[in-house]
Amino acid sequence: MLHHNVILLGGSGFIGKQLAFSLANRGCQVTVPCRRPHRHRSLLVHPRIRVVEANVLDSEQLKRLCRGKDAVINLIGILHERNKGDFRTVHINFIKSLVSACTDNSIKRLLHLSALGADQASGSSLYLRSKGEGENLLHTFGQKDLEVTSFQPSVVFGKHDQFINRFAGILKLCIGFFPLACPGSKIAPVYVGDLVKCMVDTLDDRSSHSKRYTVCGPEVFTLQQIVELIIEAINAHCRVLPLGNALSKLQAAVLQNLPGKLFTLDNYRSLQTDNVCTDTEPCPTSLRQYIQNLGVLFNNKKHYAEFRQHCANNRDTSFSQEP
Ligand SMILES: NC(=O)c1ccc[n+]([C@@H]2O[C@H](COP(=O)([O-])OP(=O)(O)OC[C@H]3O[C@@H](n4cnc5c(N)ncnc54)[C@H](OP(=O)(O)O)[C@@H]3O)[C@@H](O)[C@H]2O)c1
């Protein structure tokens, strides 16, 4: 790889861990700063991945961490605010110190993970507007000093995701009806392995400089269709109760005040925008096929036999390569 010595911000998260392994397997030295390194020991099994304890929101620490690196990849992001102003801190202000850390260390290459629908002016939620503003900031600076490429994925699925796993965990306990907010929202979920491959392939690709790529999977589903696929795969004893707009909003208003913030009003607003790509070639991995294999993860004997048969027929190991 041309960019050999990479600092991966957000490398301790769901997508970040996959990306760290993928970069390291291609020969990069990968430094992953994070707040609680003891929680991410799984990264240490790779000799080319280094995990360091740091607070990257501290601009001086960030500058020191970037010293001697050829490229920066930024995945840091949050889906909801714990305190008012968190989106601004993490998605916008952090980007400003990231740019100055790159300038001070003469780093010329930066990849950034944004989100599909991110739009500073007209994003439907604070999450989407703040992601859009951060991305715009990077591309503005990028015209002068940095070669920036950003990615806007739809919802990402994979072994440790917070989407399919979270629904599956709740549905497994549910009996009767499952009240689902925003059931008609359209999503084109993309497999984490596909997204990570796009990012790694792009790192040394000069034609990608200053570009923004939307990244989607091959199928478009409504949220209700996805939940129904999960129910079937894990053999849950419930049916979807689709909520209308007013009840969806009410559910968000209630749940955002409970511990864990399963669903917030800002999430509800994000779901008002369809999460689908209009003009890009979709990534190959099918969510439908992935969910069918979920039964195995949830000890569902009915699907285990089918899954084994499927793997034997297709020699399909793609889902077992995740760390
Ligand atoms: N997953 C999706 O479906 C999806 C879809 C579209 C876009 N994205 C974007 O992709 C990126 C990664 O998503 P993900 O699903 O991998 O998220 P994740 O698992 O929640 O990981 C988020 C990462 O950001 C770090 N982080 C968050 N707040 C921080 C803070 N205040 N200070 C320092 N580090 C902080 C976390 O570090 P700790 O380990 O220390 O908490 C973690 O490494 C995000 O920017 C997200 O907006 C995700």
Ligand as a Chemical Component Dictionary entry (heavy atoms), coordinates in Angstrom:
data_LIG
# 
_chem_comp.id                   LIG 
_chem_comp.type                 NON-POLYMER 
_chem_comp.pdbx_formal_charge   0 
_chem_comp.three_letter_code    LIG 
# 
loop_
_chem_comp_atom.comp_id 
_chem_comp_atom.atom_id 
_chem_comp_atom.alt_atom_id 
_chem_comp_atom.type_symbol 
_chem_comp_atom.charge 
_chem_comp_atom.model_Cartn_x 
_chem_comp_atom.model_Cartn_y 
_chem_comp_atom.model_Cartn_z 
_chem_comp_atom.pdbx_ordinal 
LIG N1  N1  N 0  -23.533 1.569  11.565 1  
LIG C1  C1  C 0  -24.275 2.130  10.622 2  
LIG O1  O1  O 0  -25.322 1.595  10.206 3  
LIG C2  C2  C 0  -23.840 3.445  10.004 4  
LIG C3  C3  C 0  -24.540 3.946  8.897  5  
LIG C4  C4  C 0  -24.149 5.152  8.326  6  
LIG C5  C5  C 0  -23.059 5.847  8.860  7  
LIG N2  N2  N 1  -22.393 5.351  9.938  8  
LIG C6  C6  C 0  -21.273 6.110  10.469 9  
LIG O2  O2  O 0  -20.150 5.245  10.581 10 
LIG C7  C7  C 0  -19.351 5.607  11.692 11 
LIG C8  C8  C 0  -19.046 4.374  12.535 12 
LIG O3  O3  O 0  -20.271 3.745  12.885 13 
LIG P1  P1  P 0  -20.305 2.429  13.810 14 
LIG O4  O4  O 0  -21.607 1.769  13.530 15 
LIG O5  O5  O -1 -19.029 1.666  13.683 16 
LIG O6  O6  O 0  -20.413 3.124  15.239 17 
LIG P2  P2  P 0  -19.920 2.599  16.669 18 
LIG O7  O7  O 0  -19.783 1.136  16.724 19 
LIG O8  O8  O 0  -20.813 3.266  17.659 20 
LIG O9  O9  O 0  -18.463 3.246  16.772 21 
LIG C9  C9  C 0  -18.293 4.607  16.954 22 
LIG C10 C10 C 0  -16.827 4.906  17.171 23 
LIG O10 O10 O 0  -16.712 6.323  17.472 24 
LIG C11 C11 C 0  -16.035 6.466  18.723 25 
LIG N3  N3  N 0  -16.567 7.605  19.470 26 
LIG C12 C12 C 0  -17.859 7.967  19.590 27 
LIG N4  N4  N 0  -17.950 9.052  20.369 28 
LIG C13 C13 C 0  -16.688 9.367  20.754 29 
LIG C14 C14 C 0  -16.137 10.382 21.569 30 
LIG N5  N5  N 0  -16.891 11.293 22.187 31 
LIG N6  N6  N 0  -14.794 10.400 21.747 32 
LIG C15 C15 C 0  -14.010 9.480  21.168 33 
LIG N7  N7  N 0  -14.486 8.477  20.368 34 
LIG C16 C16 C 0  -15.800 8.435  20.173 35 
LIG C17 C17 C 0  -16.272 5.175  19.489 36 
LIG O11 O11 O 0  -15.245 5.011  20.420 37 
LIG P3  P3  P 0  -15.422 4.162  21.782 38 
LIG O12 O12 O 0  -15.161 2.733  21.408 39 
LIG O13 O13 O 0  -14.389 4.708  22.681 40 
LIG O14 O14 O 0  -16.823 4.412  22.253 41 
LIG C18 C18 C 0  -16.228 4.142  18.345 42 
LIG O15 O15 O 0  -14.901 3.811  18.042 43 
LIG C19 C19 C 0  -20.103 6.712  12.429 44 
LIG O16 O16 O 0  -19.538 7.945  12.102 45 
LIG C20 C20 C 0  -21.521 6.622  11.890 46 
LIG O17 O17 O 0  -22.146 7.890  11.859 47 
LIG C21 C21 C 0  -22.764 4.165  10.532 48 
# 
loop_
_chem_comp_bond.comp_id 
_chem_comp_bond.atom_id_1 
_chem_comp_bond.atom_id_2 
_chem_comp_bond.value_order 
_chem_comp_bond.pdbx_ordinal 
LIG N1  C1  SING 1  
LIG C1  O1  DOUB 2  
LIG C1  C2  SING 3  
LIG C2  C3  SING 4  
LIG C2  C21 DOUB 5  
LIG C3  C4  DOUB 6  
LIG C4  C5  SING 7  
LIG C5  N2  DOUB 8  
LIG N2  C6  SING 9  
LIG N2  C21 SING 10 
LIG C6  O2  SING 11 
LIG C6  C20 SING 12 
LIG O2  C7  SING 13 
LIG C7  C8  SING 14 
LIG C7  C19 SING 15 
LIG C8  O3  SING 16 
LIG O3  P1  SING 17 
LIG P1  O4  DOUB 18 
LIG P1  O5  SING 19 
LIG P1  O6  SING 20 
LIG O6  P2  SING 21 
LIG P2  O7  DOUB 22 
LIG P2  O8  SING 23 
LIG P2  O9  SING 24 
LIG O9  C9  SING 25 
LIG C9  C10 SING 26 
LIG C10 O10 SING 27 
LIG C10 C18 SING 28 
LIG O10 C11 SING 29 
LIG C11 N3  SING 30 
LIG C11 C17 SING 31 
LIG N3  C12 SING 32 
LIG N3  C16 SING 33 
LIG C12 N4  DOUB 34 
LIG N4  C13 SING 35 
LIG C13 C14 SING 36 
LIG C13 C16 DOUB 37 
LIG C14 N5  SING 38 
LIG C14 N6  DOUB 39 
LIG N6  C15 SING 40 
LIG C15 N7  DOUB 41 
LIG N7  C16 SING 42 
LIG C17 O11 SING 43 
LIG C17 C18 SING 44 
LIG O11 P3  SING 45 
LIG P3  O12 DOUB 46 
LIG P3  O13 SING 47 
LIG P3  O14 SING 48 
LIG C18 O15 SING 49 
LIG C19 O16 SING 50 
LIG C19 C20 SING 51 
LIG C20 O17 SING 52 
# 
